[in-house]
Amino acid sequence: MIMQVYDRTGDFADVGIQWNERISLSKLDTLLHHTDIVDVRDFPYHLTIEDGRVTKIVQQYIP
């Protein structure tokens, strides 16, 4: 999972772009449920699918 921007600390001042930051799927699951500062559900994602399985997820940054 590769992210560009998300709520890393719970403090709005710490939200910023960190290009192509790798996170675990469990971290993504947590982020999907904590939407107070940044709602990661609002961003598009690019999926790489190989042999019918998702092998890569990349969040697209939208200014």
PDB file of N, H, CA, C and O in Angstrom:
ATOM      1  N   MET A   1       0.846  -1.162   0.000  1.00  0.00           N
ATOM      2  CA  MET A   1       0.000   0.000   0.000  1.00  0.00           C
ATOM      3  C   MET A   1       0.893   1.227   0.000  1.00  0.00           C
ATOM      4  O   MET A   1       1.792   1.345   0.832  1.00  0.00           O
ATOM      5  N   ILE A   2       0.650   2.138  -0.927  1.00  0.00           N
ATOM      6  H   ILE A   2      -0.080   2.042  -1.604  1.00  0.00           H
ATOM      7  CA  ILE A   2       1.460   3.344  -1.022  1.00  0.00           C
ATOM      8  C   ILE A   2       0.551   4.563  -0.899  1.00  0.00           C
ATOM      9  O   ILE A   2      -0.402   4.726  -1.662  1.00  0.00           O
ATOM     10  N   MET A   3       0.860   5.403   0.062  1.00  0.00           N
ATOM     11  H   MET A   3       1.634   5.270   0.682  1.00  0.00           H
ATOM     12  CA  MET A   3       0.050   6.593   0.341  1.00  0.00           C
ATOM     13  C   MET A   3       0.827   7.858   0.019  1.00  0.00           C
ATOM     14  O   MET A   3       2.057   7.867  -0.013  1.00  0.00           O
ATOM     15  N   GLN A   4       0.069   8.934  -0.220  1.00  0.00           N
ATOM     16  H   GLN A   4      -0.930   8.927  -0.194  1.00  0.00           H
ATOM     17  CA  GLN A   4       0.657  10.241  -0.459  1.00  0.00           C
ATOM     18  C   GLN A   4       0.348  11.186   0.711  1.00  0.00           C
ATOM     19  O   GLN A   4       1.213  11.947   1.143  1.00  0.00           O
ATOM     20  N   VAL A   5      -0.881  11.132   1.214  1.00  0.00           N
ATOM     21  H   VAL A   5      -1.584  10.514   0.862  1.00  0.00           H
ATOM     22  CA  VAL A   5      -1.285  12.013   2.304  1.00  0.00           C
ATOM     23  C   VAL A   5      -2.323  11.294   3.174  1.00  0.00           C
ATOM     24  O   VAL A   5      -3.252  10.665   2.668  1.00  0.00           O
ATOM     25  N   TYR A   6      -2.141  11.402   4.488  1.00  0.00           N
ATOM     26  H   TYR A   6      -1.387  11.912   4.900  1.00  0.00           H
ATOM     27  CA  TYR A   6      -3.120  10.851   5.425  1.00  0.00           C
ATOM     28  C   TYR A   6      -2.821  11.396   6.818  1.00  0.00           C
ATOM     29  O   TYR A   6      -1.792  12.035   7.039  1.00  0.00           O
ATOM     30  N   ASP A   7      -3.722  11.138   7.744  1.00  0.00           N
ATOM     31  H   ASP A   7      -4.557  10.619   7.565  1.00  0.00           H
ATOM     32  CA  ASP A   7      -3.577  11.574   9.135  1.00  0.00           C
ATOM     33  C   ASP A   7      -2.613  10.626   9.836  1.00  0.00           C
ATOM     34  O   ASP A   7      -2.977   9.504  10.189  1.00  0.00           O
ATOM     35  N   ARG A   8      -1.393  11.084  10.034  1.00  0.00           N
ATOM     36  H   ARG A   8      -1.098  11.995   9.748  1.00  0.00           H
ATOM     37  CA  ARG A   8      -0.362  10.230  10.637  1.00  0.00           C
ATOM     38  C   ARG A   8      -0.367  10.270  12.166  1.00  0.00           C
ATOM     39  O   ARG A   8      -0.050   9.270  12.810  1.00  0.00           O
ATOM     40  N   THR A   9      -0.724  11.423  12.755  1.00  0.00           N
ATOM     41  H   THR A   9      -0.981  12.236  12.232  1.00  0.00           H
ATOM     42  CA  THR A   9      -0.571  11.582  14.201  1.00  0.00           C
ATOM     43  C   THR A   9      -1.841  12.002  14.942  1.00  0.00           C
ATOM     44  O   THR A   9      -1.865  11.998  16.173  1.00  0.00           O
ATOM     45  N   GLY A  10      -2.884  12.360  14.216  1.00  0.00           N
ATOM     46  H   GLY A  10      -2.864  12.363  13.216  1.00  0.00           H
ATOM     47  CA  GLY A  10      -4.086  12.870  14.860  1.00  0.00           C
ATOM     48  C   GLY A  10      -4.058  14.381  15.039  1.00  0.00           C
ATOM     49  O   GLY A  10      -4.992  14.956  15.597  1.00  0.00           O
ATOM     50  N   ASP A  11      -3.005  15.021  14.573  1.00  0.00           N
ATOM     51  H   ASP A  11      -2.247  14.554  14.120  1.00  0.00           H
ATOM     52  CA  ASP A  11      -2.857  16.476  14.670  1.00  0.00           C
ATOM     53  C   ASP A  11      -2.892  17.049  13.256  1.00  0.00           C
ATOM     54  O   ASP A  11      -2.082  16.667  12.411  1.00  0.00           O
ATOM     55  N   PHE A  12      -3.835  17.972  12.994  1.00  0.00           N
ATOM     56  H   PHE A  12      -4.493  18.281  13.680  1.00  0.00           H
ATOM     57  CA  PHE A  12      -3.982  18.533  11.659  1.00  0.00           C
ATOM     58  C   PHE A  12      -2.686  19.152  11.149  1.00  0.00           C
ATOM     59  O   PHE A  12      -2.407  19.093   9.951  1.00  0.00           O
ATOM     60  N   ALA A  13      -1.892  19.740  12.034  1.00  0.00           N
ATOM     61  H   ALA A  13      -2.119  19.787  13.007  1.00  0.00           H
ATOM     62  CA  ALA A  13      -0.634  20.378  11.633  1.00  0.00           C
ATOM     63  C   ALA A  13       0.367  19.370  11.059  1.00  0.00           C
ATOM     64  O   ALA A  13       1.275  19.760  10.325  1.00  0.00           O
ATOM     65  N   ASP A  14       0.217  18.097  11.379  1.00  0.00           N
ATOM     66  H   ASP A  14      -0.520  17.780  11.975  1.00  0.00           H
ATOM     67  CA  ASP A  14       1.144  17.071  10.902  1.00  0.00           C
ATOM     68  C   ASP A  14       0.720  16.422   9.580  1.00  0.00           C
ATOM     69  O   ASP A  14       1.446  15.595   9.030  1.00  0.00           O
ATOM     70  N   VAL A  15      -0.460  16.803   9.073  1.00  0.00           N
ATOM     71  H   VAL A  15      -1.050  17.475   9.520  1.00  0.00           H
ATOM     72  CA  VAL A  15      -0.928  16.240   7.811  1.00  0.00           C
ATOM     73  C   VAL A  15      -0.171  16.924   6.679  1.00  0.00           C
ATOM     74  O   VAL A  15      -0.218  18.146   6.536  1.00  0.00           O
ATOM     75  N   GLY A  16       0.502  16.150   5.902  1.00  0.00           N
ATOM     76  H   GLY A  16       0.540  15.157   6.018  1.00  0.00           H
ATOM     77  CA  GLY A  16       1.255  16.698   4.778  1.00  0.00           C
ATOM     78  C   GLY A  16       1.579  15.605   3.792  1.00  0.00           C
ATOM     79  O   GLY A  16       1.395  14.419   4.068  1.00  0.00           O
ATOM     80  N   ILE A  17       2.058  16.014   2.651  1.00  0.00           N
ATOM     81  H   ILE A  17       2.207  16.977   2.427  1.00  0.00           H
ATOM     82  CA  ILE A  17       2.394  15.052   1.604  1.00  0.00           C
ATOM     83  C   ILE A  17       3.745  14.425   1.899  1.00  0.00           C
ATOM     84  O   ILE A  17       4.733  15.118   2.143  1.00  0.00           O
ATOM     85  N   GLN A  18       3.765  13.111   1.871  1.00  0.00           N
ATOM     86  H   GLN A  18       2.962  12.549   1.673  1.00  0.00           H
ATOM     87  CA  GLN A  18       5.011  12.341   1.903  1.00  0.00           C
ATOM     88  C   GLN A  18       4.874  11.343   0.768  1.00  0.00           C
ATOM     89  O   GLN A  18       4.222  10.308   0.906  1.00  0.00           O
ATOM     90  N   TRP A  19       5.495  11.669  -0.347  1.00  0.00           N
ATOM     91  H   TRP A  19       6.024  12.509  -0.459  1.00  0.00           H
ATOM     92  CA  TRP A  19       5.296  10.904  -1.567  1.00  0.00           C
ATOM     93  C   TRP A  19       5.665   9.430  -1.404  1.00  0.00           C
ATOM     94  O   TRP A  19       6.724   9.086  -0.879  1.00  0.00           O
ATOM     95  N   ASN A  20       4.772   8.588  -1.864  1.00  0.00           N
ATOM     96  H   ASN A  20       3.912   8.867  -2.291  1.00  0.00           H
ATOM     97  CA  ASN A  20       4.993   7.136  -1.972  1.00  0.00           C
ATOM     98  C   ASN A  20       5.424   6.486  -0.671  1.00  0.00           C
ATOM     99  O   ASN A  20       6.351   5.677  -0.644  1.00  0.00           O
ATOM    100  N   GLU A  21       4.750   6.845   0.396  1.00  0.00           N
ATOM    101  H   GLU A  21       3.997   7.503   0.374  1.00  0.00           H
ATOM    102  CA  GLU A  21       5.025   6.253   1.714  1.00  0.00           C
ATOM    103  C   GLU A  21       4.314   4.905   1.826  1.00  0.00           C
ATOM    104  O   GLU A  21       3.101   4.812   1.640  1.00  0.00           O
ATOM    105  N   ARG A  22       5.065   3.892   2.124  1.00  0.00           N
ATOM    106  H   ARG A  22       6.051   3.967   2.275  1.00  0.00           H
ATOM    107  CA  ARG A  22       4.493   2.546   2.261  1.00  0.00           C
ATOM    108  C   ARG A  22       3.853   2.375   3.643  1.00  0.00           C
ATOM    109  O   ARG A  22       4.421   2.750   4.669  1.00  0.00           O
ATOM    110  N   ILE A  23       2.651   1.795   3.627  1.00  0.00           N
ATOM    111  H   ILE A  23       2.190   1.490   2.793  1.00  0.00           H
ATOM    112  CA  ILE A  23       1.973   1.442   4.866  1.00  0.00           C
ATOM    113  C   ILE A  23       1.421   0.028   4.711  1.00  0.00           C
ATOM    114  O   ILE A  23       1.308  -0.489   3.599  1.00  0.00           O
ATOM    115  N   SER A  24       1.082  -0.584   5.830  1.00  0.00           N
ATOM    116  H   SER A  24       1.173  -0.164   6.733  1.00  0.00           H
ATOM    117  CA  SER A  24       0.530  -1.936   5.806  1.00  0.00           C
ATOM    118  C   SER A  24      -0.974  -1.884   5.513  1.00  0.00           C
ATOM    119  O   SER A  24      -1.610  -0.838   5.649  1.00  0.00           O
ATOM    120  N   LEU A  25      -1.522  -3.015   5.113  1.00  0.00           N
ATOM    121  H   LEU A  25      -1.006  -3.865   5.002  1.00  0.00           H
ATOM    122  CA  LEU A  25      -2.963  -3.084   4.897  1.00  0.00           C
ATOM    123  C   LEU A  25      -3.719  -2.878   6.204  1.00  0.00           C
ATOM    124  O   LEU A  25      -4.820  -2.327   6.198  1.00  0.00           O
ATOM    125  N   SER A  26      -3.152  -3.308   7.311  1.00  0.00           N
ATOM    126  H   SER A  26      -2.257  -3.756   7.316  1.00  0.00           H
ATOM    127  CA  SER A  26      -3.824  -3.093   8.607  1.00  0.00           C
ATOM    128  C   SER A  26      -3.862  -1.602   8.944  1.00  0.00           C
ATOM    129  O   SER A  26      -4.835  -1.127   9.531  1.00  0.00           O
ATOM    130  N   LYS A  27      -2.810  -0.855   8.577  1.00  0.00           N
ATOM    131  H   LYS A  27      -2.020  -1.241   8.100  1.00  0.00           H
ATOM    132  CA  LYS A  27      -2.813   0.595   8.782  1.00  0.00           C
ATOM    133  C   LYS A  27      -3.889   1.235   7.911  1.00  0.00           C
ATOM    134  O   LYS A  27      -4.599   2.128   8.374  1.00  0.00           O
ATOM    135  N   LEU A  28      -4.024   0.798   6.660  1.00  0.00           N
ATOM    136  H   LEU A  28      -3.447   0.073   6.284  1.00  0.00           H
ATOM    137  CA  LEU A  28      -5.073   1.314   5.792  1.00  0.00           C
ATOM    138  C   LEU A  28      -6.441   1.054   6.403  1.00  0.00           C
ATOM    139  O   LEU A  28      -7.301   1.935   6.393  1.00  0.00           O
ATOM    140  N   ASP A  29      -6.650  -0.132   6.928  1.00  0.00           N
ATOM    141  H   ASP A  29      -5.951  -0.848   6.936  1.00  0.00           H
ATOM    142  CA  ASP A  29      -7.921  -0.462   7.578  1.00  0.00           C
ATOM    143  C   ASP A  29      -8.204   0.514   8.712  1.00  0.00           C
ATOM    144  O   ASP A  29      -9.334   0.980   8.859  1.00  0.00           O
ATOM    145  N   THR A  30      -7.200   0.826   9.505  1.00  0.00           N
ATOM    146  H   THR A  30      -6.282   0.448   9.385  1.00  0.00           H
ATOM    147  CA  THR A  30      -7.357   1.797  10.597  1.00  0.00           C
ATOM    148  C   THR A  30      -7.716   3.167  10.042  1.00  0.00           C
ATOM    149  O   THR A  30      -8.620   3.825  10.557  1.00  0.00           O
ATOM    150  N   LEU A  31      -7.015   3.607   8.990  1.00  0.00           N
ATOM    151  H   LEU A  31      -6.281   3.072   8.572  1.00  0.00           H
ATOM    152  CA  LEU A  31      -7.269   4.922   8.403  1.00  0.00           C
ATOM    153  C   LEU A  31      -8.676   5.032   7.825  1.00  0.00           C
ATOM    154  O   LEU A  31      -9.279   6.104   7.866  1.00  0.00           O
ATOM    155  N   LEU A  32      -9.195   3.948   7.296  1.00  0.00           N
ATOM    156  H   LEU A  32      -8.704   3.077   7.263  1.00  0.00           H
ATOM    157  CA  LEU A  32     -10.540   3.967   6.730  1.00  0.00           C
ATOM    158  C   LEU A  32     -11.609   4.202   7.786  1.00  0.00           C
ATOM    159  O   LEU A  32     -12.719   4.624   7.464  1.00  0.00           O
ATOM    160  N   HIS A  33     -11.279   3.931   9.048  1.00  0.00           N
ATOM    161  H   HIS A  33     -10.377   3.588   9.309  1.00  0.00           H
ATOM    162  CA  HIS A  33     -12.233   4.108  10.134  1.00  0.00           C
ATOM    163  C   HIS A  33     -11.990   5.375  10.956  1.00  0.00           C
ATOM    164  O   HIS A  33     -12.822   5.723  11.794  1.00  0.00           O
ATOM    165  N   HIS A  34     -10.885   6.064  10.739  1.00  0.00           N
ATOM    166  H   HIS A  34     -10.210   5.782  10.058  1.00  0.00           H
ATOM    167  CA  HIS A  34     -10.569   7.305  11.453  1.00  0.00           C
ATOM    168  C   HIS A  34     -10.539   8.437  10.436  1.00  0.00           C
ATOM    169  O   HIS A  34      -9.531   8.668   9.767  1.00  0.00           O
ATOM    170  N   THR A  35     -11.659   9.134  10.335  1.00  0.00           N
ATOM    171  H   THR A  35     -12.477   8.946  10.878  1.00  0.00           H
ATOM    172  CA  THR A  35     -11.827  10.125   9.275  1.00  0.00           C
ATOM    173  C   THR A  35     -11.977  11.542   9.821  1.00  0.00           C
ATOM    174  O   THR A  35     -12.480  12.420   9.119  1.00  0.00           O
ATOM    175  N   ASP A  36     -11.554  11.779  11.052  1.00  0.00           N
ATOM    176  H   ASP A  36     -11.146  11.066  11.623  1.00  0.00           H
ATOM    177  CA  ASP A  36     -11.750  13.086  11.682  1.00  0.00           C
ATOM    178  C   ASP A  36     -10.990  14.203  10.973  1.00  0.00           C
ATOM    179  O   ASP A  36     -11.538  15.286  10.772  1.00  0.00           O
ATOM    180  N   ILE A  37      -9.744  13.957  10.593  1.00  0.00           N
ATOM    181  H   ILE A  37      -9.299  13.076  10.756  1.00  0.00           H
ATOM    182  CA  ILE A  37      -8.905  15.008  10.003  1.00  0.00           C
ATOM    183  C   ILE A  37      -8.830  14.845   8.485  1.00  0.00           C
ATOM    184  O   ILE A  37      -9.126  15.785   7.748  1.00  0.00           O
ATOM    185  N   VAL A  38      -8.442  13.675   8.017  1.00  0.00           N
ATOM    186  H   VAL A  38      -8.202  12.910   8.616  1.00  0.00           H
ATOM    187  CA  VAL A  38      -8.374  13.383   6.585  1.00  0.00           C
ATOM    188  C   VAL A  38      -9.171  12.112   6.334  1.00  0.00           C
ATOM    189  O   VAL A  38      -8.937  11.081   6.965  1.00  0.00           O
ATOM    190  N   ASP A  39     -10.118  12.199   5.404  1.00  0.00           N
ATOM    191  H   ASP A  39     -10.308  13.037   4.891  1.00  0.00           H
ATOM    192  CA  ASP A  39     -10.903  11.020   5.049  1.00  0.00           C
ATOM    193  C   ASP A  39     -10.266  10.392   3.808  1.00  0.00           C
ATOM    194  O   ASP A  39     -10.474  10.870   2.693  1.00  0.00           O
ATOM    195  N   VAL A  40      -9.492   9.325   4.003  1.00  0.00           N
ATOM    196  H   VAL A  40      -9.323   8.937   4.909  1.00  0.00           H
ATOM    197  CA  VAL A  40      -8.780   8.702   2.884  1.00  0.00           C
ATOM    198  C   VAL A  40      -9.730   8.059   1.884  1.00  0.00           C
ATOM    199  O   VAL A  40      -9.310   7.679   0.792  1.00  0.00           O
ATOM    200  N   ARG A  41     -10.995   7.931   2.238  1.00  0.00           N
ATOM    201  H   ARG A  41     -11.337   8.240   3.126  1.00  0.00           H
ATOM    202  CA  ARG A  41     -11.977   7.382   1.303  1.00  0.00           C
ATOM    203  C   ARG A  41     -12.294   8.357   0.174  1.00  0.00           C
ATOM    204  O   ARG A  41     -12.870   7.964  -0.840  1.00  0.00           O
ATOM    205  N   ASP A  42     -11.920   9.635   0.344  1.00  0.00           N
ATOM    206  H   ASP A  42     -11.452   9.954   1.167  1.00  0.00           H
ATOM    207  CA  ASP A  42     -12.188  10.650  -0.675  1.00  0.00           C
ATOM    208  C   ASP A  42     -11.172  10.656  -1.816  1.00  0.00           C
ATOM    209  O   ASP A  42     -11.386  11.331  -2.824  1.00  0.00           O
ATOM    210  N   PHE A  43     -10.087   9.926  -1.678  1.00  0.00           N
ATOM    211  H   PHE A  43      -9.913   9.378  -0.859  1.00  0.00           H
ATOM    212  CA  PHE A  43      -9.027   9.900  -2.691  1.00  0.00           C
ATOM    213  C   PHE A  43      -9.233   8.728  -3.645  1.00  0.00           C
ATOM    214  O   PHE A  43      -9.726   7.677  -3.234  1.00  0.00           O
ATOM    215  N   PRO A  44      -8.858   8.897  -4.921  1.00  0.00           N
ATOM    216  CA  PRO A  44      -8.858   7.743  -5.818  1.00  0.00           C
ATOM    217  C   PRO A  44      -7.615   6.883  -5.566  1.00  0.00           C
ATOM    218  O   PRO A  44      -6.598   7.364  -5.066  1.00  0.00           O
ATOM    219  N   TYR A  45      -7.723   5.626  -5.916  1.00  0.00           N
ATOM    220  H   TYR A  45      -8.549   5.236  -6.321  1.00  0.00           H
ATOM    221  CA  TYR A  45      -6.619   4.676  -5.751  1.00  0.00           C
ATOM    222  C   TYR A  45      -6.410   3.920  -7.052  1.00  0.00           C
ATOM    223  O   TYR A  45      -7.365   3.610  -7.764  1.00  0.00           O
ATOM    224  N   HIS A  46      -5.163   3.632  -7.351  1.00  0.00           N
ATOM    225  H   HIS A  46      -4.387   3.884  -6.772  1.00  0.00           H
ATOM    226  CA  HIS A  46      -4.815   2.831  -8.520  1.00  0.00           C
ATOM    227  C   HIS A  46      -4.474   1.423  -8.041  1.00  0.00           C
ATOM    228  O   HIS A  46      -3.654   1.240  -7.141  1.00  0.00           O
ATOM    229  N   LEU A  47      -5.108   0.445  -8.647  1.00  0.00           N
ATOM    230  H   LEU A  47      -5.775   0.593  -9.377  1.00  0.00           H
ATOM    231  CA  LEU A  47      -4.884  -0.950  -8.269  1.00  0.00           C
ATOM    232  C   LEU A  47      -4.092  -1.657  -9.361  1.00  0.00           C
ATOM    233  O   LEU A  47      -4.354  -1.482 -10.551  1.00  0.00           O
ATOM    234  N   THR A  48      -3.130  -2.451  -8.940  1.00  0.00           N
ATOM    235  H   THR A  48      -2.917  -2.593  -7.974  1.00  0.00           H
ATOM    236  CA  THR A  48      -2.433  -3.349  -9.862  1.00  0.00           C
ATOM    237  C   THR A  48      -2.954  -4.745  -9.564  1.00  0.00           C
ATOM    238  O   THR A  48      -2.895  -5.220  -8.430  1.00  0.00           O
ATOM    239  N   ILE A  49      -3.463  -5.393 -10.603  1.00  0.00           N
ATOM    240  H   ILE A  49      -3.511  -5.008 -11.525  1.00  0.00           H
ATOM    241  CA  ILE A  49      -4.044  -6.723 -10.440  1.00  0.00           C
ATOM    242  C   ILE A  49      -3.261  -7.702 -11.302  1.00  0.00           C
ATOM    243  O   ILE A  49      -3.096  -7.503 -12.505  1.00  0.00           O
ATOM    244  N   GLU A  50      -2.786  -8.758 -10.664  1.00  0.00           N
ATOM    245  H   GLU A  50      -2.921  -8.920  -9.686  1.00  0.00           H
ATOM    246  CA  GLU A  50      -2.043  -9.810 -11.357  1.00  0.00           C
ATOM    247  C   GLU A  50      -2.665 -11.159 -11.011  1.00  0.00           C
ATOM    248  O   GLU A  50      -2.844 -11.488  -9.839  1.00  0.00           O
ATOM    249  N   ASP A  51      -2.986 -11.922 -12.025  1.00  0.00           N
ATOM    250  H   ASP A  51      -2.841 -11.655 -12.978  1.00  0.00           H
ATOM    251  CA  ASP A  51      -3.607 -13.241 -11.834  1.00  0.00           C
ATOM    252  C   ASP A  51      -4.841 -13.163 -10.945  1.00  0.00           C
ATOM    253  O   ASP A  51      -5.069 -14.046 -10.118  1.00  0.00           O
ATOM    254  N   GLY A  52      -5.643 -12.103 -11.113  1.00  0.00           N
ATOM    255  H   GLY A  52      -5.458 -11.385 -11.785  1.00  0.00           H
ATOM    256  CA  GLY A  52      -6.884 -11.955 -10.364  1.00  0.00           C
ATOM    257  C   GLY A  52      -6.723 -11.494  -8.928  1.00  0.00           C
ATOM    258  O   GLY A  52      -7.699 -11.469  -8.178  1.00  0.00           O
ATOM    259  N   ARG A  53      -5.502 -11.125  -8.526  1.00  0.00           N
ATOM    260  H   ARG A  53      -4.709 -11.145  -9.135  1.00  0.00           H
ATOM    261  CA  ARG A  53      -5.254 -10.675  -7.143  1.00  0.00           C
ATOM    262  C   ARG A  53      -4.697  -9.260  -7.158  1.00  0.00           C
ATOM    263  O   ARG A  53      -3.887  -8.907  -8.016  1.00  0.00           O
ATOM    264  N   VAL A  54      -5.138  -8.457  -6.204  1.00  0.00           N
ATOM    265  H   VAL A  54      -5.795  -8.744  -5.507  1.00  0.00           H
ATOM    266  CA  VAL A  54      -4.600  -7.104  -6.071  1.00  0.00           C
ATOM    267  C   VAL A  54      -3.201  -7.215  -5.483  1.00  0.00           C
ATOM    268  O   VAL A  54      -3.024  -7.750  -4.389  1.00  0.00           O
ATOM    269  N   THR A  55      -2.209  -6.709  -6.210  1.00  0.00           N
ATOM    270  H   THR A  55      -2.353  -6.274  -7.099  1.00  0.00           H
ATOM    271  CA  THR A  55      -0.820  -6.805  -5.755  1.00  0.00           C
ATOM    272  C   THR A  55      -0.267  -5.461  -5.316  1.00  0.00           C
ATOM    273  O   THR A  55       0.769  -5.404  -4.654  1.00  0.00           O
ATOM    274  N   LYS A  56      -0.947  -4.373  -5.678  1.00  0.00           N
ATOM    275  H   LYS A  56      -1.789  -4.419  -6.216  1.00  0.00           H
ATOM    276  CA  LYS A  56      -0.449  -3.047  -5.320  1.00  0.00           C
ATOM    277  C   LYS A  56      -1.620  -2.071  -5.294  1.00  0.00           C
ATOM    278  O   LYS A  56      -2.492  -2.108  -6.162  1.00  0.00           O
ATOM    279  N   ILE A  57      -1.629  -1.190  -4.280  1.00  0.00           N
ATOM    280  H   ILE A  57      -0.920  -1.160  -3.575  1.00  0.00           H
ATOM    281  CA  ILE A  57      -2.618  -0.129  -4.155  1.00  0.00           C
ATOM    282  C   ILE A  57      -1.845   1.167  -3.966  1.00  0.00           C
ATOM    283  O   ILE A  57      -1.001   1.268  -3.076  1.00  0.00           O
ATOM    284  N   VAL A  58      -2.136   2.168  -4.812  1.00  0.00           N
ATOM    285  H   VAL A  58      -2.822   2.086  -5.536  1.00  0.00           H
ATOM    286  CA  VAL A  58      -1.450   3.448  -4.720  1.00  0.00           C
ATOM    287  C   VAL A  58      -2.492   4.560  -4.627  1.00  0.00           C
ATOM    288  O   VAL A  58      -3.350   4.697  -5.498  1.00  0.00           O
ATOM    289  N   GLN A  59      -2.405   5.340  -3.572  1.00  0.00           N
ATOM    290  H   GLN A  59      -1.708   5.229  -2.864  1.00  0.00           H
ATOM    291  CA  GLN A  59      -3.296   6.480  -3.409  1.00  0.00           C
ATOM    292  C   GLN A  59      -2.861   7.596  -4.380  1.00  0.00           C
ATOM    293  O   GLN A  59      -1.676   7.915  -4.482  1.00  0.00           O
ATOM    294  N   GLN A  60      -3.832   8.174  -5.081  1.00  0.00           N
ATOM    295  H   GLN A  60      -4.794   7.915  -4.997  1.00  0.00           H
ATOM    296  CA  GLN A  60      -3.547   9.293  -5.969  1.00  0.00           C
ATOM    297  C   GLN A  60      -3.747  10.585  -5.195  1.00  0.00           C
ATOM    298  O   GLN A  60      -4.794  10.787  -4.579  1.00  0.00           O
ATOM    299  N   TYR A  61      -2.755  11.455  -5.221  1.00  0.00           N
ATOM    300  H   TYR A  61      -1.905  11.290  -5.721  1.00  0.00           H
ATOM    301  CA  TYR A  61      -2.867  12.752  -4.565  1.00  0.00           C
ATOM    302  C   TYR A  61      -3.749  13.671  -5.393  1.00  0.00           C
ATOM    303  O   TYR A  61      -3.613  13.737  -6.615  1.00  0.00           O
ATOM    304  N   ILE A  62      -4.647  14.377  -4.732  1.00  0.00           N
ATOM    305  H   ILE A  62      -4.757  14.324  -3.740  1.00  0.00           H
ATOM    306  CA  ILE A  62      -5.478  15.394  -5.370  1.00  0.00           C
ATOM    307  C   ILE A  62      -5.269  16.689  -4.587  1.00  0.00           C
ATOM    308  O   ILE A  62      -5.569  16.751  -3.395  1.00  0.00           O
ATOM    309  N   PRO A  63      -4.752  17.729  -5.261  1.00  0.00           N
ATOM    310  CA  PRO A  63      -4.513  18.995  -4.552  1.00  0.00           C
ATOM    311  C   PRO A  63      -5.792  19.670  -4.114  1.00  0.00           C
ATOM    312  O   PRO A  63      -5.749  20.741  -3.509  1.00  0.00           O
TER     313      PRO A  63
END
